[in-house]
Amino acid sequence: MAAELDEHVESFRTRPLDGGPYTFVAADALVLKVREGGRVVKVSALVATGAGAEGYREILGIQVATGETAASWLSFFRDLVARGLTAAGPVGLVTSDAHAGLVEAIGATLSGTAWQRCRTHYAANLMSATPKSSWPWVKALLHSVYDQPDATSVHAQFDRVLDALREKLPAVAGHLEEARADILAFTAFPKEVWRQIWSNNPNERLNREIRRRTDVVGIFPNRESIIRLVGAVLAEQHDAWAEQRRYIGLDVLTRCRTALTQPEEPADQTQEVTTTLVPALTA
């Protein structure tokens, strides 16, 4: 039975990626424990998901690596490309956390692809750079940026937030300003897909299911057993997504592909741009 499962998982994780173009990809890693060399060590399960030409979500790949190193992510993305990730067209955007090795691998293997820094991970990074007493205010400011109705308003609100922060928390303002291009990359695409692409949150349910299964095992006897279990969970989810409604509608997906070469028109300048007040700092 284990041999049959191994064969099924291996076939799944090495299959050709022929459902492209894959406009959007998300990459993440889960840390698991395994026995190696007579001791328990931590390894990383690297996982990528994406939205294919028909708008359905897909599991694109799974690899187990010694850690989230630049070399492991580079090997992972090279495998995706070799299997056809970009054969039908370029990837438009990859969403992930800001792990340096991961970002480098994206740049090295996916020429011209934009990178979206996960807004949830970034908020945690910003919180660590903010005085504890000021975080509720800074958090409200950050949320006000994402709450805007269009790209023009998002960038205008970002400028207002920076102005408010420079006066009271210049270091926080600098942190935010440096991350601007990375956390606002989603604005190059239609608003209808923002929630799917501005963070890795859509994969949280998948991660919880993987954790539910792996927590039962605790410590894996070898890396092959990780591939067997996690790969089976991912294959099951892949099939389930194929039976669900489209993750991204075809009309919206077409506009997203168009945005790669022909950016969306900015908000009508004859209309008043939405103005959102910047939350005041309370004592």
C-alpha positions in Angstrom: 0.0 0.0 0.0 2.8 2.4 0.9 4.5 1.6 -2.4 1.3 2.4 -4.3 0.9 5.7 -2.4 4.5 6.6 -3.1 4.0 6.0 -6.8 0.9 8.1 -6.8 2.5 11.0 -4.9 5.7 10.9 -7.1 3.6 11.0 -10.3 1.6 13.9 -8.9 4.6 16.0 -7.8 6.6 15.4 -11.0 3.7 15.8 -13.4 4.0 18.4 -16.3 2.6 21.8 -15.4 0.5 22.0 -18.6 -2.4 24.1 -17.2 -0.8 27.5 -17.7 -0.3 30.2 -18.1 0.0 30.5 -14.3 -0.7 34.2 -13.7 -0.4 34.0 -9.9 1.7 31.8 -7.7 2.1 31.6 -4.0 5.0 30.0 -2.2 5.3 29.0 1.4 7.3 26.6 3.7 6.3 24.5 6.7 8.9 23.3 9.3 8.7 19.6 10.2 10.8 17.3 12.4 12.5 14.2 11.1 15.1 11.6 12.5 18.4 11.8 10.7 21.8 10.5 11.7 20.5 9.4 15.1 19.0 12.8 16.1 15.9 14.8 15.4 16.4 17.7 13.0 14.1 20.3 11.4 13.5 20.3 7.7 11.3 22.5 5.5 8.5 21.4 3.2 8.5 23.8 0.3 5.1 24.2 -1.3 3.8 26.3 -4.3 0.2 26.8 -5.4 -1.1 28.7 -8.4 -4.0 29.7 -10.6 -4.0 28.2 -14.0 -5.5 29.3 -17.4 -9.0 28.1 -16.4 -9.0 30.0 -13.1 -8.7 27.0 -10.8 -6.2 26.7 -8.0 -3.5 24.0 -8.4 -0.8 22.5 -6.2 2.3 23.1 -8.3 5.0 21.5 -6.3 6.3 20.0 -3.0 9.9 19.4 -2.0 11.6 18.7 1.3 14.8 20.6 2.0 17.2 20.9 4.8 16.1 24.5 5.3 14.8 27.6 3.7 18.1 28.4 2.0 18.7 30.2 -1.3 19.9 27.0 -2.8 16.8 25.0 -1.8 14.4 27.6 -3.1 16.4 27.9 -6.3 16.2 24.1 -6.8 12.5 24.2 -6.1 11.7 26.9 -8.6 14.0 25.5 -11.3 12.0 22.3 -11.0 8.8 24.1 -11.4 10.1 25.9 -14.5 11.5 22.6 -15.9 8.1 21.0 -15.5 6.4 23.8 -17.5 5.5 26.6 -15.1 6.3 29.3 -17.7 5.8 27.3 -20.9 2.5 28.9 -21.7 3.4 32.4 -20.6 5.2 34.3 -17.8 4.1 34.2 -14.2 2.6 37.6 -13.3 3.1 37.7 -9.6 4.5 35.5 -6.8 3.2 36.0 -3.3 5.4 35.0 -0.3 7.1 36.1 2.8 10.3 38.1 2.6 12.8 35.2 3.1 15.9 36.4 1.3 16.6 33.0 -0.4 13.1 32.7 -1.7 13.0 36.2 -3.1 16.4 35.6 -4.8 15.1 32.4 -6.3 12.1 34.1 -7.8 14.3 36.7 -9.4 16.7 34.1 -10.7 14.2 31.8 -12.3 11.2 34.0 -13.2 12.5 36.9 -15.2 10.1 39.8 -15.3 7.8 38.4 -12.6 6.6 40.8 -9.9 6.9 39.8 -6.2 4.2 40.6 -3.6 5.3 40.6 0.0 2.6 38.9 2.0 0.8 41.7 3.9 0.2 39.5 6.9 3.9 38.6 7.3 4.8 42.2 6.7 2.5 43.5 9.4 4.3 41.2 11.8 7.6 42.6 10.7 6.4 46.1 11.1 5.0 45.4 14.5 8.4 44.3 15.7 9.8 47.6 14.6 7.1 49.7 16.3 6.8 50.7 20.0 4.2 48.5 21.6 2.1 51.4 22.7 1.9 52.8 19.2 1.1 49.5 17.4 -2.7 49.9 17.5 -2.4 53.2 15.7 0.2 52.0 13.2 -1.9 48.9 12.5 -4.9 51.1 11.8 -2.9 53.2 9.4 -1.7 50.1 7.5 -5.2 48.7 7.2 -6.4 52.0 5.9 -4.1 51.6 2.9 -5.5 48.2 2.0 -9.1 49.4 2.5 -9.0 51.7 -0.5 -11.3 51.1 -3.6 -8.7 51.4 -6.3 -4.9 51.5 -7.0 -4.8 55.3 -7.2 -6.4 55.7 -3.8 -4.2 53.0 -2.3 -1.0 54.9 -3.3 -2.5 58.2 -2.2 -3.4 56.8 1.2 0.0 55.3 1.5 1.5 58.8 1.1 -0.8 60.2 3.7 0.2 57.4 6.1 3.9 58.1 5.6 3.3 61.8 6.3 1.6 61.0 9.5 4.3 58.6 10.6 7.3 60.7 9.7 6.3 63.3 12.4 5.9 60.9 15.3 7.6 57.6 14.3 10.3 58.3 11.7 11.9 54.9 12.0 8.5 53.2 11.4 7.9 55.5 8.4 11.3 54.5 7.0 10.5 50.8 7.4 7.1 51.2 5.6 8.6 53.4 2.8 11.3 50.8 2.1 8.7 48.1 1.7 6.3 50.1 -0.5 6.9 48.5 -3.8 6.8 45.0 -2.4 3.7 45.3 -0.3 1.7 47.2 -3.0 2.6 45.1 -6.0 -1.0 43.8 -6.0 -2.2 47.2 -7.2 -1.0 46.4 -10.8 -3.9 44.0 -11.1 -7.7 44.3 -11.0 -9.2 44.9 -7.6 -11.3 41.8 -8.0 -8.2 39.6 -7.3 -6.5 41.7 -4.6 -7.7 39.5 -1.7 -6.4 36.4 -3.5 -2.9 37.8 -4.2 -1.9 40.3 -1.5 -1.1 37.7 1.1 -0.6 34.0 1.6 -3.8 33.8 3.8 -5.7 31.9 1.1 -3.3 29.0 1.8 -3.9 29.0 5.5 -6.7 26.4 5.4 -4.3 24.2 3.4 -1.5 24.7 5.9 -3.9 23.8 8.8 -4.9 20.6 7.1 -1.2 19.7 6.6 -0.5 20.5 10.2 -3.5 18.4 11.4 -2.1 15.4 9.6 1.6 15.9 10.4 0.9 16.6 14.1 -0.4 13.0 14.5 3.0 11.8 13.4 5.1 14.3 15.3 8.6 13.2 14.3 8.9 11.6 10.8 11.3 8.5 10.4 12.7 9.9 7.2 12.2 12.5 4.5 10.4 10.0 2.2 7.7 9.7 4.8 7.2 13.4 4.8 6.8 13.4 1.0 4.4 10.5 1.2 2.1 12.2 3.8 2.3 15.8 2.8 2.2 14.9 -0.9 -0.9 12.8 -0.4 -2.6 15.7 1.4 -1.7 18.1 -1.4 -2.8 15.7 -4.2 -6.2 15.3 -2.4 -6.5 19.1 -2.1 -5.6 19.6 -5.8 -8.4 17.2 -6.9 -10.8 19.0 -4.5 -10.0 22.4 -6.0 -10.6 21.1 -9.5 -14.2 20.2 -8.5 -14.9 23.6 -6.8 -15.9 26.9 -8.4 -13.2 28.8 -10.2 -10.8 30.6 -7.9 -10.6 33.5 -10.4 -13.2 34.2 -13.0 -12.1 33.9 -16.6 -13.0 37.5 -17.5 -11.0 38.8 -14.5 -8.2 36.4 -15.3 -8.1 37.8 -18.9 -7.8 41.3 -17.5 -5.0 40.2 -15.2 -3.1 38.7 -18.2 -3.6 42.0 -20.1 -2.3 43.9 -17.1 1.1 42.2 -17.5 1.8 44.1 -20.7 -0.8 46.8 -20.6 -1.3 48.2 -17.1 -4.8 49.1 -16.0 -5.9 52.7 -16.6 -5.6 54.8 -13.5 -8.8 56.1 -11.7 -10.7 58.7 -13.8 -9.0 61.9 -13.0 -12.2 63.8 -13.7 -13.7 62.1 -10.6 -12.7 62.9 -7.1 -10.1 60.5 -5.7 -11.3 58.8 -2.5 -9.8 60.5 0.5 -9.5 58.5 3.7 -8.7 60.3 6.9 -5.6 59.1 8.7 -6.4 57.7 12.1 -5.2 60.0 14.9 -2.7 58.8 17.5 -4.5 58.6 20.8 -2.8 59.0 24.1 
